[in-house]
Amino acid sequence: MSFEFEARFFDQLLGRGDASPRRILVIGCGAGVEVEHVAQVTGSPVIGVDLVVHPGARRADVQLLRADARALPFRDGAVQAVYCYHVLEHVPEPARAVAEARRVLDPRGLAYFGTPNKSRLVGYVGGRATPWEKVVWNLVDWRKRLRGQWDNRRGAHAGFTDRELASLLGQHFARVESVSLPYYLGKYPGMAGFWRTSFRLGLNRFLAPSVYFSATGVASGTSAP
């Protein structure tokens, strides 16, 4: 399993020039694979948090901690970048997780969020599962839709629409920008024409399996660290 592209895309979003973030937080680190990739690509110390961690990662610049995304064990403004890839759809109270991400992020830092696209026709396109697993998962998803169970709160892991995720992030961040098109252009360079046309016509609403945003600044009415 590799998250090399995701780590490189995140590094590009940082737009850091010659200055690396002093500390990066990966929310929902799982077994630590993403943490390893992010640390290697960015050259920054990385902390990964999840409800269950596997402390097998033994690198001087990597640390895995058991923690809840809704109550992060860090002081305000403790990190300079946040990476949260396909995690919010699993969190019972995603708004609290976003608020915590904003709290622990330096006001000048950048956060990167990605979730499944709730209005997608087909999901798991670029995932790391087998073709058969992807077919089965899509059938399960559509059964939940037809039964009115297409909701994160009902265990569907449906994700968020583009508007929903933008609205959620906008409650805490001053500047929220969709980076879905750059993501797909980088992930699938051979399909650049398809993705450009899809986004220009608004068809990405149904064709994009996931949505991605960068978020910076502190929203008006939100206390800065």
Residue pairs with C-beta under 8 A, 6 or more apart in sequence:
1 33
1 128
2 33
2 37
2 128
3 33
3 34
3 37
3 38
3 85
4 37
4 41
5 186
5 187
6 34
6 37
6 85
7 34
7 37
7 38
7 40
7 41
7 42
8 41
8 186
9 182
9 183
9 186
9 187
10 38
10 41
10 42
10 81
10 83
10 112
11 38
11 41
11 42
12 186
13 110
13 112
13 179
13 214
14 21
14 42
14 81
14 110
15 110
20 42
20 43
20 44
21 42
21 44
21 79
21 80
21 81
21 109
22 44
22 45
22 80
23 44
23 45
23 46
23 47
23 78
23 79
23 80
23 81
24 38
24 39
24 42
24 44
24 45
24 46
24 47
24 79
24 80
24 81
24 82
24 83
25 46
25 47
25 48
25 49
25 72
25 74
25 78
25 79
25 81
25 82
25 83
25 101
25 104
25 105
26 34
26 35
26 38
26 46
26 47
26 48
26 49
26 82
26 83
26 84
27 49
27 69
27 72
27 82
27 83
27 84
27 87
27 97
27 101
28 49
28 50
28 69
28 84
28 85
28 86
28 87
28 90
29 35
29 48
29 49
29 50
29 53
29 64
30 50
30 54
31 54
31 56
32 48
32 53
32 54
32 56
32 57
32 62
32 64
34 48
34 83
34 85
35 46
35 47
35 48
35 57
35 62
35 64
36 57
36 59
36 62
38 44
38 46
38 83
39 45
39 46
39 59
39 61
39 62
42 81
44 61
44 80
44 81
45 61
45 62
45 63
46 61
46 62
46 63
47 63
47 64
47 65
47 79
48 57
48 62
48 63
48 64
48 65
49 64
49 65
49 66
49 67
49 69
49 72
50 64
50 66
50 67
51 66
51 67
51 68
52 66
53 64
53 65
53 66
54 64
55 64
57 64
65 73
67 73
69 84
69 87
69 91
69 96
69 97
69 100
69 101
70 91
70 92
70 93
70 96
70 97
70 100
71 96
71 100
72 100
72 101
72 103
72 104
74 104
75 104
75 225
76 103
76 104
76 225
77 103
77 104
77 105
77 106
77 107
77 224
77 225
78 104
78 106
79 104
79 105
79 106
79 109
80 105
80 106
80 108
80 109
81 105
81 109
81 110
81 111
81 112
82 101
82 104
82 105
82 109
82 110
82 111
82 112
83 111
83 112
84 97
84 101
84 111
84 112
84 113
84 114
85 112
85 113
85 114
86 114
86 115
86 116
86 210
87 97
87 115
88 94
88 97
88 98
88 113
88 115
88 160
88 165
88 168
89 115
89 116
89 152
89 157
89 158
89 159
89 160
90 152
90 157
91 97
92 153
94 152
94 168
95 168
95 171
98 113
98 168
98 169
98 171
98 172
99 171
99 172
101 111
101 172
102 111
102 172
102 173
102 215
102 218
102 219
102 222
103 225
104 225
105 111
105 225
106 225
107 217
107 218
107 224
107 225
108 216
109 216
110 214
110 215
110 216
111 169
111 173
111 214
111 215
111 216
112 179
112 212
112 213
112 214
112 215
113 165
113 169
113 212
113 213
113 214
113 215
114 183
114 210
114 211
114 212
114 213
115 159
115 160
115 165
115 210
115 211
116 123
116 157
116 158
116 159
116 160
116 209
116 210
116 211
117 123
117 159
117 160
117 161
117 162
117 205
117 208
117 209
117 210
117 211
118 150
118 158
118 159
118 160
118 161
118 164
119 161
119 205
119 206
120 159
120 206
120 207
120 208
120 209
120 210
121 206
121 207
122 138
122 209
123 134
123 137
123 138
123 141
123 209
123 210
124 133
124 134
124 137
124 138
124 209
125 134
125 209
126 187
126 188
126 209
127 134
129 137
141 150
141 156
141 158
144 150
144 154
144 156
144 158
149 156
150 156
150 158
151 158
152 158
152 159
152 160
159 210
159 211
160 168
160 211
161 205
161 211
162 178
162 180
162 204
162 205
162 211
165 211
165 213
166 176
166 178
166 213
169 176
169 213
169 215
170 176
170 219
171 219
171 222
172 215
172 218
172 219
172 222
173 215
173 216
173 217
173 218
173 219
174 216
174 217
174 218
174 219
174 220
175 215
175 216
175 217
176 213
176 214
176 215
177 213
177 214
177 215
178 211
178 212
178 213
179 212
179 213
179 214
180 199
180 204
180 208
180 210
180 211
180 212
180 213
181 195
181 196
181 199
181 204
183 212
184 191
184 195
184 208
185 192
185 195
185 196
188 195
195 204
197 203
198 204
198 207
198 208
218 224
